[in-house]
Amino acid sequence: MHSDIEIARRAKLRPIAEIAERLGFRSGDIVPHGHYKAKLPPPTPPIKDGGGVNVPVPDGGGVNSVPPAADGKKGKLILVTAITPTPAGEGKTTTSVGLTDALCRIGKNAAVALREPSLGPVFGMKGGAAGGGYAQVAPMEDINLHFTGDFSAISLAHNLLSAAIDNHIHHGNALRLDSRRIQWRRVVDMNDRALRQIVAGLGGPGNGYSRADGFDIVVASEVMAILCLAESLADLKRRIGKITVGETADGGTITAQQIGVAGAMAALLREAVQPNLAQTLENNPAFVHGGPFANIAHGCNSVLATRLALRCADYAVTEAGFGADLGAEKFVDIKCRKSGLRPDAAVLVATVRALKYHGGAAKDKLNEPDVAALKKGFANAARHLRNIREHYGLPVVVALNHFAADSDAEIQTLRELCAGEKADVALCKHWAKGGEGAEELAEKAAALADSGAAKTAEVYADGDSLADKFSAVGEKIYGAGEVRATPKTRAKLDKWQEQWGRLPVCVAKTQYAFGSDPAARGLPTDGHRFELTDARLCSGAEFVVGMGGDIMTMPGLPKRPAAMEIDIDDDGNISGLF
């Protein structure tokens, strides 16, 4: 059995200019980064209605030099999400890639729109995020390491603002920014628990004022969220200027525009805002752009990349991070609300192994048949299915990501359980067979997308209060009986309500459970309490973050991180990357 990196190296990739030409781009439109990846011109901004609300680009035009899809209409959008993640693995990105290749194999014009991997997980516990087996995006090594430098640009722009804040205070603090009320932390794209809380400015007057500070991982940066939600470079610059960096002693708000570096930050992001084009191992187009985590941010790739995929293909496949309670909820309530995009169908990725884990099976026993644990763990998938249909308004098919140890009895049991939830199942073997192994899923997903059954649905309304929005997500999606905010958190929400009350909310919580307890497998008892322990205002990204439980915005490394397995030989060949 070959490793992911060995499979990727054996693939016969096509020159990126050839992939771009298939999408309708001229050679002068693309900026190649080597032979197999390139930057593309972003689509033109959408039209705004009289109230300033985003309206989708009308059919028949709107992308720089890119023609509309073959039939003259905007493509259909298929959202890939998953059950609650487990150590057993679900394979959401792998399924997204396999589905795209399978759609192309059955004669559909398809493209995939994915997020870029963060170096923190690549070198930490999770590993890369370019798919796996024979369902990968390539060049795999480049994508998982530095790719086109987007994350570096985001980090530099973010930390430029951090430096400018401390410099402003050092040189007289004309804005009267209270150093105790600075909310803008620094970022680095690496898991480093020692940087979660620090003291900056030590060493005397020449080094600025001493103050408490800390680091988040780059994917948690508001600049990352802004890049992924911006409709254009001008929109990105506007949003950066609106970033709230802190307050004065009397509660006045200070923004990045007032600090004076919003333009310079946007200049650093001039190329990063342009979507990236890569390809699958079967030479189908892959837009890989942006990378916020869904457990601490909104977890979706860029609006610009999704729009390009929709304008260049009849079917655009995209994924939302972690389980459907996190990424899919934020896709609907943040990305779709802000952009006017709307999925036509959803795919829920599940594995027999993961459902058995949710049913109480031990991690080292997941290869052993256990129908009882599967039945018990299916409650997790059932809640996600209901949320997708009832609260997101989407028709859904279950993608059963097949493992060799899955027994026939377990597969049949899962089909019967899904039938009880009125959900179809497609058995998928794309990891081992590429697109050929996901043709059943492609047929079913395309049929759902073409059915017109998707309905516009959101978990809460714009006019609901911030507190009520968090309650709606907790009660409707997580099954909580009560969403309680700590007094400090409630005070923040009340303070922001008048000016920012119409913004959507973004819950930052563990990805491993519906509630805030990461050890709670399966489905928590309805009526459990979900507590918001803190809140952050992301006025540039235009959403309010609520922190659930002990969630952290800077991960740590495991005892033996993946970095210890990665090496490079004298000829430049990398090993151990997965």
LINHU-V318396 format. One record per run of one state. SS is the DSSP state (2 for helix, 1 for strand, 0 for the rest). FROM is the first residue (numbers start at 0). TO is the last residue. Records with the same first field share a line. If there is no record, write none. Layout:
SS = FROM-TO, FROM-TO
This chain:
0 = 0-2, 10-14, 22-25, 29-29, 32-36, 39-45, 48-52, 55-74, 82-90, 105-108, 114-117, 123-129, 132-133, 138-138, 144-148, 170-175, 182-184, 188-191, 195-196, 200-203, 207-209, 213-213, 220-220, 229-231, 241-242, 248-251, 259-260, 268-274, 280-283, 288-298, 300-301, 312-313, 320-322, 339-343, 350-350, 358-361, 365-369, 391-394, 401-406, 420-422, 428-428, 450-464, 477-478, 485-485, 500-502, 508-526, 538-541, 548-560, 565-565, 568-572, 575-577
2 = 3-9, 15-21, 26-28, 91-104, 118-122, 139-143, 149-169, 192-194, 204-206, 217-219, 221-228, 232-240, 255-258, 261-267, 302-311, 323-338, 351-357, 362-364, 370-390, 407-419, 429-449, 465-476, 486-499, 561-564
1 = 30-31, 37-38, 46-47, 53-54, 75-81, 109-113, 130-131, 134-137, 176-181, 185-187, 197-199, 210-212, 214-216, 243-247, 252-254, 275-279, 284-287, 299-299, 314-319, 344-349, 395-400, 423-427, 479-484, 503-507, 527-537, 542-547, 566-567, 573-574
